Amino acid sequence: MRDLVYVPSLRSLFLLDNFDRRLHQLGLTPGWTGQEPLSYRRRSFPLGAGAIEIRHVDGHLLINLLLEHTLVIVPLRHGAPDFSLASRITHDG
């Protein structure tokens, strides 16, 4: 894993996997209190090359794709990233 961020409102941890070029969401199972073994559901989303950094800002994930010279801004909708509404900013490095 390259980087991670926790989003309290979704009770989810988002992890960047630079090897398989995916964003992984680990969402705590509703009702989990910490008194029992950890329980979560996992979702995975494809990303581009060189994901090195992720941040959570105002209901969005900001993902820095170094090798693509791109910042991806992904809104969080219905408990998950909505890549269909994502914005991309390409820069010259």
Stockholm file with secondary structure:
# STOCKHOLM 1.0

chainA/1-93         MRDLVYVPSLRSLFLLDNFDRRLHQLGLTPGWTGQEPLSYRRRSFPLGAGAIEIRHVDGHLLINLLLEHTLVIVPLRHGAPDFSLASRITHDG
#=GR chainA/1-93 SS CCEEEEEGGGTEEEEEETTTTEEEEEEECTTCCSSSSCCEEEEEEECCTTEEEEEEETTEEEEEETTTTEEEEEEEETTEECGGGCEEEECCC
#=GC SS_cons        CCEEEEEGGGTEEEEEETTTTEEEEEEECTTCCSSSSCCEEEEEEECCTTEEEEEEETTEEEEEETTTTEEEEEEEETTEECGGGCEEEECCC
//
